[in-house]
Amino acid sequence: QAGRHPAIVLSPSSYNGKVGLALFCPATNQTKGYPFEVTIPSGLKVTGVILSDQIKSLDWKIRNTEFYDKVPETVIVEILKKLTTLLRFDR
């Protein structure tokens, strides 16, 4: 998959700047109804869903990332809830 792909940054800028890495979840227009998809609200530059179970740590400087838009806090909360479900170790 060559080219640029939208993603949401989950890690705080204090971490990103100090370490040179950031935690991302990719966004896609390929909505399939998976339980870990989080819908991107209308009215933003990026459309589709965020794949909250596909978290990646990437070097944002080398990848020459660009800021597109900011999602509402409710979207971040939904992503973090799904990640909490995914990362439960008490099972």
VMD Tcl script that draws the C-alpha trace (Angstrom):
set ca {
  {0.00 0.00 0.00}
  {2.08 2.84 -1.28}
  {1.23 6.46 -0.65}
  {-0.17 8.38 2.28}
  {-2.82 6.97 4.59}
  {-4.88 8.76 7.21}
  {-4.56 7.77 10.86}
  {-5.40 9.14 14.28}
  {-2.69 9.92 16.82}
  {-3.48 8.59 20.30}
  {-0.28 9.39 22.18}
  {0.26 12.80 23.80}
  {2.45 15.36 22.04}
  {4.81 15.40 25.05}
  {5.62 11.73 24.37}
  {5.71 12.13 20.59}
  {8.18 15.02 20.72}
  {10.49 13.45 23.28}
  {10.65 9.94 21.82}
  {10.14 10.71 18.13}
  {7.44 8.05 17.92}
  {3.66 8.29 18.07}
  {0.88 5.76 18.58}
  {-1.50 5.67 15.61}
  {-4.68 3.88 14.61}
  {-5.31 3.79 10.85}
  {-8.44 5.15 9.21}
  {-10.13 3.59 6.20}
  {-13.17 4.03 3.97}
  {-13.57 0.23 3.86}
  {-16.30 -0.03 6.50}
  {-17.00 -3.70 7.28}
  {-18.92 -3.48 10.53}
  {-16.15 -4.93 12.70}
  {-16.66 -4.37 16.44}
  {-13.45 -2.32 16.74}
  {-14.32 0.19 14.02}
  {-15.02 3.72 15.26}
  {-16.97 5.94 12.88}
  {-15.37 9.25 11.94}
  {-18.03 11.97 12.30}
  {-19.17 13.78 9.16}
  {-17.82 17.23 8.46}
  {-14.15 16.28 8.85}
  {-11.52 16.08 6.11}
  {-11.08 12.33 6.64}
  {-14.07 10.00 6.23}
  {-14.77 6.39 7.10}
  {-13.80 4.53 10.25}
  {-10.84 4.27 12.60}
  {-9.51 0.74 13.14}
  {-8.97 0.90 16.89}
  {-7.54 -2.63 17.12}
  {-4.69 -1.88 14.71}
  {-2.58 0.39 16.91}
  {0.92 1.08 15.59}
  {3.97 2.87 16.93}
  {5.59 4.82 14.08}
  {8.38 7.36 13.64}
  {6.27 10.35 12.70}
  {9.25 12.45 11.56}
  {10.61 9.91 9.09}
  {7.11 9.31 7.75}
  {6.71 13.06 7.21}
  {3.26 13.15 8.82}
  {0.79 15.97 8.26}
  {-2.03 17.22 10.47}
  {-5.40 17.06 8.70}
  {-8.09 17.54 11.30}
  {-9.05 17.01 14.93}
  {-11.76 14.54 15.95}
  {-14.15 15.28 18.81}
  {-13.15 14.03 22.27}
  {-16.02 11.51 22.11}
  {-14.22 9.68 19.29}
  {-11.01 9.45 21.34}
  {-13.00 8.13 24.31}
  {-14.65 5.46 22.14}
  {-11.28 4.36 20.72}
  {-9.75 4.14 24.20}
  {-12.73 2.11 25.49}
  {-12.29 -0.38 22.67}
  {-8.54 -0.57 23.33}
  {-9.21 -1.19 27.02}
  {-11.47 -4.10 26.06}
  {-8.84 -5.45 23.69}
  {-5.94 -5.20 26.15}
  {-7.62 -6.73 29.20}
  {-5.28 -9.12 30.94}
  {-7.70 -10.40 33.59}
  {-9.17 -13.14 31.43}
}
mol new
graphics top color blue
foreach p $ca { graphics top sphere $p radius 0.5 }
foreach p [lrange $ca 0 end-1] q [lrange $ca 1 end] { graphics top cylinder $p $q radius 0.2 }
display resetview
